[in-house]
Amino acid sequence: MDNAGRRKFLVTLLAGGGAAAAAAAAWPLYRYLAPAGGGSAAAVVVIPENEVNEGQAKFFQYAGSAAVLVRKRGGELIALSAVCTHLGCIVQWVNEKQEFLCPCHAGLYSAEGAVLSGPPPKPLAPIPFKVAGGTIRVGEVA
């Protein structure tokens, strides 16, 4: 093999290795920001009522996607999709402000899921639920 052939082989090898390294570094970031896929029919998720304290949020999987239960100060319970309506990132609960924050583009949602600021075009989707016998049954109509 002549020098030009070796050089072309090394450049190809380095470019392929660089592309593989970039993909390996980007994959964990993508998995963190993207909601879980899959999920078919919406199954009922049962959560003990005492797992959601006043002023707190509990995240869980519902119908193949991230969801959240919030017990507002005062005791009202709300079930919402935890997927931001802007680009599909998973929102985070900010306990001090009793709001949801999207880590991707700083979209803010109220505890009820209404858009407060940022780029989200619509509120977080509500999820039906029923409270009975000390359990919260997400996916059942009250």
VEXDREN-2710 file (C-alpha; in Angstrom, 1 decimal):
% VEXDREN-2710
k/r/px/py/pz
1/MET/0.0/0.0/0.0
2/ASP/1.4/3.4/-0.9
3/ASN/1.4/6.5/1.4
4/ALA/-1.7/8.0/-0.2
5/GLY/-3.7/4.8/0.4
6/ARG/-2.5/4.6/4.0
7/ARG/-3.4/8.2/4.6
8/LYS/-6.9/7.7/3.1
9/PHE/-7.4/4.5/5.3
10/LEU/-6.3/6.4/8.5
11/VAL/-8.5/9.4/7.7
12/THR/-11.5/7.0/7.2
13/LEU/-10.7/5.1/10.3
14/LEU/-10.4/8.3/12.4
15/ALA/-13.6/9.8/11.0
16/GLY/-15.5/6.6/11.8
17/GLY/-14.1/6.4/15.3
18/GLY/-15.0/10.1/15.9
19/ALA/-18.5/9.6/14.6
20/ALA/-18.9/6.5/16.9
21/ALA/-17.6/8.4/19.9
22/ALA/-19.9/11.4/19.2
23/ALA/-22.9/9.0/19.0
24/ALA/-21.9/7.3/22.2
25/ALA/-21.6/10.6/24.0
26/ALA/-25.0/11.9/22.7
27/TRP/-27.1/8.8/23.4
28/PRO/-27.3/9.3/27.3
29/LEU/-28.3/13.0/26.8
30/TYR/-31.0/12.0/24.3
31/ARG/-32.4/9.3/26.6
32/TYR/-32.5/11.8/29.5
33/LEU/-34.4/14.5/27.5
34/ALA/-36.7/12.3/25.4
35/PRO/-39.9/10.8/27.0
36/ALA/-40.1/7.0/27.1
37/GLY/-41.6/5.6/24.0
38/GLY/-43.9/2.6/23.4
39/GLY/-46.9/1.9/25.4
40/SER/-50.2/1.0/23.9
41/ALA/-53.5/1.0/25.6
42/ALA/-53.7/3.1/28.8
43/ALA/-53.7/0.7/31.7
44/VAL/-54.8/1.8/35.2
45/VAL/-51.9/2.7/37.5
46/VAL/-52.6/2.3/41.2
47/ILE/-50.7/4.5/43.7
48/PRO/-51.2/4.6/47.4
49/GLU/-52.7/7.9/48.4
50/ASN/-50.2/8.4/51.2
51/GLU/-47.3/8.5/48.6
52/VAL/-48.4/11.9/47.4
53/ASN/-47.9/14.5/50.2
54/GLU/-49.3/18.0/50.2
55/GLY/-47.2/20.3/48.1
56/GLN/-45.3/17.4/46.5
57/ALA/-45.3/15.7/43.1
58/LYS/-44.9/12.0/42.3
59/PHE/-43.7/11.0/38.8
60/PHE/-44.6/7.6/37.2
61/GLN/-45.1/5.9/33.9
62/TYR/-48.6/5.9/32.4
63/ALA/-49.6/4.6/29.0
64/GLY/-45.9/4.4/27.9
65/SER/-45.1/8.0/28.9
66/ALA/-44.1/10.1/31.9
67/ALA/-46.9/11.3/34.1
68/VAL/-47.2/13.1/37.4
69/LEU/-49.5/13.4/40.4
70/VAL/-49.5/16.7/42.3
71/ARG/-51.2/17.3/45.6
72/LYS/-51.4/21.1/45.8
73/ARG/-51.2/23.0/49.1
74/GLY/-54.7/22.7/50.4
75/GLY/-55.0/19.0/49.4
76/GLU/-56.3/19.1/45.8
77/LEU/-55.0/16.3/43.7
78/ILE/-54.1/16.7/40.0
79/ALA/-52.9/14.1/37.4
80/LEU/-51.0/15.4/34.3
81/SER/-48.8/14.3/31.5
82/ALA/-45.2/15.2/32.4
83/VAL/-44.2/15.6/28.8
84/CYS/-43.6/19.2/27.8
85/THR/-45.9/20.4/24.9
86/HIS/-43.0/22.3/23.3
87/LEU/-40.5/19.6/22.3
88/GLY/-41.4/16.6/24.4
89/CYS/-38.9/16.9/27.3
90/ILE/-39.9/15.7/30.7
91/VAL/-40.9/18.5/33.1
92/GLN/-39.5/18.8/36.6
93/TRP/-41.4/19.8/39.8
94/VAL/-40.0/22.9/41.5
95/ASN/-41.3/22.4/45.0
96/GLU/-40.4/25.9/46.3
97/LYS/-42.5/27.6/43.6
98/GLN/-45.1/24.9/43.2
99/GLU/-44.5/24.9/39.4
100/PHE/-43.3/22.7/36.7
101/LEU/-40.1/23.6/34.8
102/CYS/-39.1/22.2/31.4
103/PRO/-35.3/21.8/31.5
104/CYS/-34.9/22.1/27.7
105/HIS/-36.1/25.6/27.0
106/ALA/-37.2/26.9/30.5
107/GLY/-40.9/26.6/29.9
108/LEU/-42.9/27.1/33.1
109/TYR/-46.2/25.5/33.9
110/SER/-48.5/26.0/37.0
111/ALA/-49.4/23.1/39.3
112/GLU/-52.5/22.7/37.3
113/GLY/-50.5/22.4/34.0
114/ALA/-51.3/25.8/32.6
115/VAL/-48.5/27.6/30.6
116/LEU/-47.0/30.4/32.7
117/SER/-44.1/31.4/30.4
118/GLY/-41.7/30.2/27.7
119/PRO/-42.2/28.4/24.4
120/PRO/-44.8/25.7/25.3
121/PRO/-47.8/26.1/23.0
122/LYS/-50.4/24.5/25.2
123/PRO/-50.9/23.2/28.8
124/LEU/-49.9/19.8/30.1
125/ALA/-52.5/17.2/29.3
126/PRO/-54.7/16.2/32.2
127/ILE/-55.1/12.5/33.0
128/PRO/-58.3/11.1/34.5
129/PHE/-58.1/9.5/38.0
130/LYS/-60.2/8.3/40.8
131/VAL/-59.5/8.2/44.6
132/ALA/-61.1/5.4/46.5
133/GLY/-60.1/3.3/49.5
134/GLY/-56.8/5.0/50.1
135/THR/-55.6/4.5/46.6
136/ILE/-55.3/6.7/43.5
137/ARG/-56.3/4.9/40.3
138/VAL/-54.9/6.9/37.4
139/GLY/-56.6/6.1/34.1
140/GLU/-60.1/5.6/35.6
141/VAL/-62.8/8.2/35.3
142/ALA/-64.0/9.5/38.6
END
